[in-house]
Amino acid sequence: MKNSLRRTYIIGPLVIFIAIVLIMVGIDKDHVNKMYTRENEIEGVIKQYAVACYAQEGAYPKDLRYLEENYGLIIDEDTYYYYYDFFASNLMPDIEVVAIERGR
């Protein structure tokens, strides 16, 4: 009887602890997936603006500032890093958006 009581006192909290850890890991993965999806959406929007510029002017913009000033693109530099690598006016620039990690 005492052995089964000891097991209950050990196994019960252990199961609860494992459940909490699994929930926390699942929440963290969900957050990462949402951020990754959001970054891809932003990259897609920037590419659409760049293509619109190319269609109207015959050249891709040299930087994001040009899209902001002439096409109304709004970027959030407090939340994301923007990588925009312009190579030639007739080639799509390499565009990458990465979330800034806070508190690390």
N, C-alpha and C positions, 0 to 999 in steps of 0.2 A: 504494500500500500504506500509506504513512504517513497519507494522508488518511482512509482507512477506519479506521485505528487511532485517530486523533484523534476521529473521529465516535463511535466506540465508547466512548471515555473520557468524552466529553461527554454523549452520549445515554443511556448506561447509568445514571449517577447522577441525571440529570434525570428519567428514567422512575421510578426508585425514589423520588425526592423527591415527584413528583406523586402516586404511589400512596399514600405516607404521608399527604400532605395530604388526599387524598380520603377515606381511612380515618378520619382525625381529624374531618373535617367530618361524616361519616356518624355517628360515635359521638356527637358533640355534638347532632346533630338527634334522634337516638334518645333521648338523655337528656332533652331538652326535651319531646319528645312524651310520655314517661313521666310527667314532672312535671305536664304539663298534664292528662293523664288522671287522675292521682292527685288533683289539685285539684278536678276535676269530680266525682269520686267522693265526696270529703269534702263538697262543697256538697250533693250529693244526700242524703247521710246527715243533714246538718243540716236540710234541708228535710223529711225524713221525721220527724224529732223534732218540728219545728215543727207539722207536720200532725197528729201524734199529740196534741200539746198542744191544738191547736184542736179536735180531735174530742172530747177528754175535758173540756175546760174552756170551750169555746165562744169562745175568743179565742187569737190568736197570742201567743207570749211577747214581752215588750218587749225582751229582750236574751238573749245566749247564756248568761249566768250563771244565768238562771232555768232553762234547759234542763239545765245542769250540775247544779244543786242539786236539781231536782225530777224529772228524767228520766234522769239518769245519763250525759248526754253528756260525752265526754272530748275536750278540745281540746288541741292541741300548739302553744302560743304561741311556743315556741322555733324552730319550723320554718316556721310559716305565720302570715300576717296574716289576720285574719278581719274582714270587713266585713258588718255586720248592721244594715240600715236598717229600723227599725220605723216604719211610717207610721200604721196604724190597726189596731185589734184584729181587724177582720174582713178584712183584706187581707194576703196573703202578704208577709212582709218580703223585701227585696232582700238576697240572701245571695251573698257572693263570698269566695273563698279564694285567696290568692296566696302562693306560696313565698317565703320570705325568702332572698335571695341572700347567701351567706357570702363573705367575703374581697374584697368590692368596695367 
